[in-house]
């Protein structure tokens, strides 16, 4: 079970439903065991609240918690790495793994697009923070992640955002409104991490239509910027010289997969990248299957087989 608590602002605590459940279970149980792969996540306040489910008085402040953890004197927190786990017979529980990061350097049109999207992100993210529009900030963060995923992912995302903001402009012009009115989307970032792919995609799609523009003129300015980004992304994608893909293809060639019965698993966060990879790898002559969260259960079982 993973129990989380969210905080927005230094003194503003917002409890998730999972955290409320953890408190109820803690109050009614003699013994409570919490298991998670990500207990800290770089947030000491979150970590402290997590451990307070086990003993609310033991680690009263983040400073006490940090000192106890650094000195390995935290009596209710145990960390075990895979490499440290053995059976009763002394054998390793998990086979050894070799990790290698394959580096690559982008240039040309790819680099120009990366810098242009980064500037767009920084400008509008600052405005979103100033206006306290979390859904706009979320939409921009999604854009930034897709930029790192593939040219296909960022191009399709920019195209969708442009179309949604065009629709927003048309609706306001048809109704004769000059002030942009949008209802903020309510969501919990902590619970969103564990959400199903379909639910996360639905929220991302809604957030893509949110903007920091406060009137028609500002919206037109953002749309002009998006139009240029979309054109730039499409040009970069059309060259079919994506460095990340070229590096993956080179690694596949080095593994000599065509001459063996080995399988290669590729994980990606975004469907646009998934579809691009399936198409290109099939064109290389490989047999490919795909699995994603939007599949029906029967289709998923068939794909797994």
Backbone torsions as a table, in degrees:
resi	resn	phi	psi	omega
1	UNK	NA	136.3	177.7
2	UNK	-115.9	118.0	-179.8
3	UNK	-109.3	130.0	-179.2
4	UNK	-129.3	158.1	174.0
5	UNK	-131.3	142.1	-179.3
6	UNK	-112.6	144.4	173.7
7	UNK	-128.2	131.3	175.7
8	UNK	-119.4	105.4	-175.1
9	UNK	90.7	159.8	-172.4
10	UNK	-64.3	-36.8	-174.5
11	UNK	-113.1	7.0	-174.4
12	UNK	-109.7	111.1	-178.9
13	UNK	-106.1	134.1	177.5
14	UNK	-123.9	113.5	-177.1
15	UNK	-85.9	131.3	174.7
16	UNK	-77.5	164.9	177.5
17	UNK	-62.7	-35.9	179.3
18	UNK	-64.3	-39.0	179.9
19	UNK	-68.0	-39.4	177.3
20	UNK	-61.3	-39.7	176.8
21	UNK	-63.7	-41.3	178.5
22	UNK	-60.2	-40.5	178.3
23	UNK	-64.2	-41.8	179.7
24	UNK	-64.1	-44.8	179.5
25	UNK	-64.4	-40.0	179.9
26	UNK	-63.0	-37.9	-179.3
27	UNK	-72.3	-21.2	-175.3
28	UNK	-108.6	3.6	-175.4
29	UNK	-118.7	143.8	173.1
30	UNK	-77.4	-33.9	-178.9
31	UNK	-133.4	137.2	-179.0
32	UNK	-136.0	128.1	-180.0
33	UNK	-120.8	122.3	178.1
34	UNK	-109.0	128.0	-179.6
35	UNK	-119.6	129.3	179.4
36	UNK	-155.6	151.1	175.1
37	UNK	-88.4	-16.5	-176.9
38	UNK	-131.6	73.0	-176.6
39	UNK	-73.4	-30.4	-170.7
40	UNK	-102.6	-52.2	179.8
41	UNK	58.0	23.9	177.9
42	UNK	74.6	13.7	-177.6
43	UNK	-124.8	98.7	-176.8
44	UNK	-62.3	-34.6	178.0
45	UNK	-64.6	-43.6	177.7
46	UNK	-59.8	-45.2	-178.5
47	UNK	-63.0	-41.8	179.5
48	UNK	-62.6	-45.5	179.5
49	UNK	-64.3	-34.5	176.5
50	UNK	-59.0	-51.2	-176.5
51	UNK	-72.5	-22.7	178.0
52	UNK	-67.7	-16.4	173.1
53	UNK	-65.6	-27.1	179.9
54	UNK	-88.0	-40.5	178.6
55	UNK	-155.8	103.2	-172.7
56	UNK	-71.4	-16.6	-177.1
57	UNK	-105.0	-11.6	-171.6
58	UNK	-70.8	-45.4	-176.8
59	UNK	-120.1	82.4	-166.9
60	UNK	-70.2	-31.7	-176.4
61	UNK	-131.2	158.3	177.5
62	UNK	-59.1	-32.4	179.7
63	UNK	-66.4	-43.8	178.4
64	UNK	-63.9	-41.9	179.2
65	UNK	-62.5	-45.6	-178.6
66	UNK	-62.4	-44.6	-179.4
67	UNK	-64.1	-42.3	-180.0
68	UNK	-65.2	-39.1	-179.0
69	UNK	-69.9	-42.4	179.4
70	UNK	-63.1	-35.4	-179.3
71	UNK	-90.3	6.5	-178.1
72	UNK	54.4	41.0	179.8
73	UNK	-116.2	20.9	177.9
74	UNK	-88.0	105.0	-170.5
75	UNK	-74.2	-12.9	-175.4
76	UNK	-113.6	7.6	-179.4
77	UNK	-122.8	117.6	178.8
78	UNK	-119.2	128.8	179.2
79	UNK	-115.4	129.9	-180.0
80	UNK	-129.0	121.8	174.7
81	UNK	-86.0	153.7	178.6
82	UNK	-56.3	-37.9	-177.6
83	UNK	-66.4	-18.4	-177.7
84	UNK	-95.7	0.5	-173.4
85	UNK	-101.7	128.3	-178.2
86	UNK	-132.6	157.4	175.5
87	UNK	-77.9	174.4	177.8
88	UNK	-65.0	-19.5	178.3
89	UNK	-89.1	1.9	177.8
90	UNK	87.4	6.9	179.0
91	UNK	-89.8	150.9	179.6
92	UNK	-66.2	137.4	179.2
93	UNK	-72.5	-29.4	-176.3
94	UNK	-124.3	141.2	177.8
95	UNK	-65.4	152.1	179.6
96	UNK	-65.1	151.2	179.1
97	UNK	-129.2	149.8	177.1
98	UNK	-114.8	122.1	-177.2
99	UNK	-109.9	128.7	178.2
100	UNK	-138.4	126.7	176.5
101	UNK	-90.7	121.5	-179.6
102	UNK	-91.5	109.6	-176.7
103	UNK	-86.3	152.8	175.8
104	UNK	-152.1	158.6	-177.4
105	UNK	-125.3	126.3	178.9
106	UNK	-90.5	157.2	-179.8
107	UNK	-156.0	-177.0	174.7
108	UNK	58.0	-135.6	-177.4
109	UNK	-61.7	-34.9	178.4
110	UNK	-62.0	-47.9	-178.5
111	UNK	-65.7	-40.0	178.6
112	UNK	-61.9	-41.7	178.0
113	UNK	-65.4	-43.8	180.0
114	UNK	-57.0	-45.9	-179.0
115	UNK	-67.6	-38.4	-179.2
116	UNK	-66.2	-44.1	178.6
117	UNK	-66.8	-37.9	179.0
118	UNK	-62.1	-41.9	178.3
119	UNK	-65.1	-41.3	177.3
120	UNK	-61.2	-44.0	179.9
121	UNK	-60.9	-50.1	-176.0
122	UNK	-62.3	-42.9	-178.7
123	UNK	-62.5	-49.5	-174.0
124	UNK	-81.6	-25.6	177.3
125	UNK	-68.3	-39.7	177.1
126	UNK	-62.4	-41.1	178.4
127	UNK	-66.1	-39.2	179.2
128	UNK	-63.7	-40.4	177.9
129	UNK	-64.9	-43.2	-179.6
130	UNK	-63.5	-35.9	-179.5
131	UNK	-89.4	-2.1	-179.1
132	UNK	57.1	41.6	177.5
133	UNK	-101.1	90.0	-175.7
134	UNK	-64.7	-34.6	-177.9
135	UNK	-67.7	-33.7	175.9
136	UNK	-68.3	-43.7	177.2
137	UNK	-59.2	-39.7	178.3
138	UNK	-63.8	-45.5	-179.4
139	UNK	-61.4	-40.2	-179.9
140	UNK	-69.7	-36.2	177.7
141	UNK	-65.0	-38.2	175.9
142	UNK	-60.8	-43.2	177.2
143	UNK	-57.8	-43.3	-177.9
144	UNK	-64.8	-39.8	178.4
145	UNK	-66.2	-38.8	-179.7
146	UNK	-71.1	-28.2	174.2
147	UNK	-61.4	-37.4	-179.9
148	UNK	-79.1	-14.7	-176.5
149	UNK	-81.7	-57.2	-179.4
150	UNK	-170.3	163.2	175.4
151	UNK	-65.2	-34.9	178.3
152	UNK	-62.7	-43.1	-177.5
153	UNK	-65.8	-46.5	-176.9
154	UNK	-72.2	-34.2	179.5
155	UNK	-65.5	-49.0	179.7
156	UNK	-63.1	-36.8	-179.1
157	UNK	-67.4	-42.6	177.6
158	UNK	-64.9	-40.0	178.5
159	UNK	-62.0	-44.1	-179.3
160	UNK	-65.9	-41.3	179.6
161	UNK	-64.2	-41.7	178.9
162	UNK	-60.7	-44.7	-179.2
163	UNK	-63.8	-39.3	-179.4
164	UNK	-68.1	-39.5	178.7
165	UNK	-73.3	-29.9	173.2
166	UNK	-63.4	-42.5	178.7
167	UNK	-63.3	-40.4	178.4
168	UNK	-61.8	-42.5	178.8
169	UNK	-63.3	-46.1	-179.7
170	UNK	-60.0	-43.0	-178.5
171	UNK	-61.9	-43.2	-179.8
172	UNK	-69.1	-38.6	179.5
173	UNK	-67.4	-39.6	179.2
174	UNK	-63.9	-33.0	180.0
175	UNK	-90.7	-0.3	178.7
176	UNK	71.6	25.9	-179.4
177	UNK	-96.2	137.8	176.8
178	UNK	-105.1	-19.8	178.5
179	UNK	-94.8	130.8	179.8
180	UNK	-79.4	121.8	179.1
181	UNK	-118.7	121.1	178.4
182	UNK	-138.4	137.7	177.3
183	UNK	-86.1	126.1	-178.1
184	UNK	-60.8	138.3	179.0
185	UNK	-83.0	127.9	178.4
186	UNK	-89.2	126.5	175.8
187	UNK	-158.1	159.7	180.0
188	UNK	-113.0	116.8	-174.6
189	UNK	-62.5	-35.7	-179.5
190	UNK	-66.4	-49.4	-179.1
191	UNK	-68.2	-26.6	-179.6
192	UNK	-65.7	-28.9	179.7
193	UNK	-60.3	-34.0	-177.7
194	UNK	-99.8	6.7	-176.7
195	UNK	-70.6	153.7	175.4
196	UNK	-64.6	155.3	-178.4
197	UNK	-55.4	-41.7	-177.1
198	UNK	-64.6	-42.1	-179.4
199	UNK	-67.4	-42.5	179.1
200	UNK	-64.2	-41.5	179.2
201	UNK	-63.6	-37.9	179.4
202	UNK	-63.3	-43.0	179.8
203	UNK	-68.5	-41.4	178.8
204	UNK	-61.7	-38.1	179.7
205	UNK	-65.9	-42.0	177.9
206	UNK	-65.5	-42.6	-176.9
207	UNK	-66.4	-26.1	-178.6
208	UNK	-63.5	-17.6	-179.6
209	UNK	-94.5	0.0	-178.7
210	UNK	-86.8	144.9	-176.4
211	UNK	-142.1	157.5	174.7
212	UNK	-87.6	-7.6	179.2
213	UNK	-61.1	133.2	-177.8
214	UNK	-104.2	-9.2	176.7
215	UNK	-151.0	174.5	-175.8
216	UNK	-59.2	-43.0	-177.9
217	UNK	-62.0	-43.7	178.9
218	UNK	-65.0	-37.3	179.0
219	UNK	-65.2	-39.6	178.7
220	UNK	-64.1	-37.3	178.7
221	UNK	-64.5	-43.4	179.0
222	UNK	-66.0	-39.0	179.3
223	UNK	-63.8	-36.0	177.5
224	UNK	-65.7	-41.1	177.1
225	UNK	-63.8	-41.1	178.4
226	UNK	-65.6	-39.4	178.9
227	UNK	-58.2	-43.3	178.7
228	UNK	-66.3	-39.1	179.0
229	UNK	-65.2	-43.1	179.7
230	UNK	-60.7	-46.1	179.3
231	UNK	-61.4	-42.1	-180.0
232	UNK	-64.9	-41.4	179.9
233	UNK	-66.7	-42.5	-179.9
234	UNK	-63.6	-39.4	178.2
235	UNK	-64.8	-43.2	179.6
236	UNK	-64.1	-41.5	-179.5
237	UNK	-67.1	-37.6	-176.1
238	UNK	-65.3	-23.1	179.9
239	UNK	-69.5	-21.7	-179.4
240	UNK	53.1	39.6	176.6
241	UNK	-126.5	52.7	-178.2
242	UNK	-79.7	120.6	-172.2
243	UNK	-62.4	-38.5	-178.9
244	UNK	-64.1	-42.2	177.5
245	UNK	-66.2	-43.2	179.9
246	UNK	-59.2	-38.2	179.4
247	UNK	-68.4	-39.5	177.8
248	UNK	-64.6	-44.1	179.5
249	UNK	-62.2	-36.8	179.2
250	UNK	-66.0	-41.4	178.7
251	UNK	-63.9	-41.0	178.5
252	UNK	-62.0	-38.3	177.9
253	UNK	-66.0	-41.6	179.2
254	UNK	-62.3	-36.4	179.6
255	UNK	-71.9	-12.7	177.8
256	UNK	55.9	46.5	-173.7
257	UNK	-64.4	-31.1	-177.0
258	UNK	-66.8	-21.7	-178.5
259	UNK	-100.0	13.9	-177.5
260	UNK	-141.3	173.2	176.9
261	UNK	-98.3	12.7	-178.3
262	UNK	-67.3	152.4	174.8
263	UNK	-111.2	150.5	178.7
264	UNK	-122.6	123.3	177.0
265	UNK	-98.6	127.5	177.4
266	UNK	-121.7	124.2	179.1
267	UNK	-104.5	136.9	174.4
268	UNK	-145.9	149.1	-174.4
269	UNK	-81.6	-28.7	-169.4
270	UNK	-114.4	138.1	-176.7
271	UNK	-64.7	-35.3	179.7
272	UNK	-60.4	-38.2	175.7
273	UNK	-69.4	-40.3	179.0
274	UNK	-58.0	-49.9	-177.8
275	UNK	-63.1	-38.5	178.1
276	UNK	-63.2	-44.0	-178.7
277	UNK	-65.5	-43.8	179.4
278	UNK	-58.0	-46.2	-178.2
279	UNK	-63.2	-47.2	-175.5
280	UNK	-71.1	-38.1	-178.4
281	UNK	-70.9	-35.6	174.5
282	UNK	-63.7	-38.1	178.6
283	UNK	-66.1	-18.5	175.8
284	UNK	-83.0	-4.0	177.0
285	UNK	98.0	10.2	-179.4
286	UNK	-93.2	153.4	170.4
287	UNK	-84.6	129.1	-172.6
288	UNK	-129.8	138.2	168.7
289	UNK	-126.7	156.9	-177.2
290	UNK	-134.7	148.0	177.5
291	UNK	-134.1	130.5	175.6
292	UNK	-147.2	165.0	-171.7
293	UNK	-66.6	-16.8	-178.6
294	UNK	-87.7	0.4	-176.8
295	UNK	-77.5	148.5	171.1
296	UNK	-69.5	152.4	-173.0
297	UNK	-59.2	-39.5	179.9
298	UNK	-64.9	-41.1	178.2
299	UNK	-65.0	-37.9	179.9
300	UNK	-65.5	-43.6	179.8
301	UNK	-62.3	-41.7	178.3
302	UNK	-62.5	-43.1	179.6
303	UNK	-63.7	-40.8	179.8
304	UNK	-64.6	-38.8	178.5
305	UNK	-66.4	NA	NA
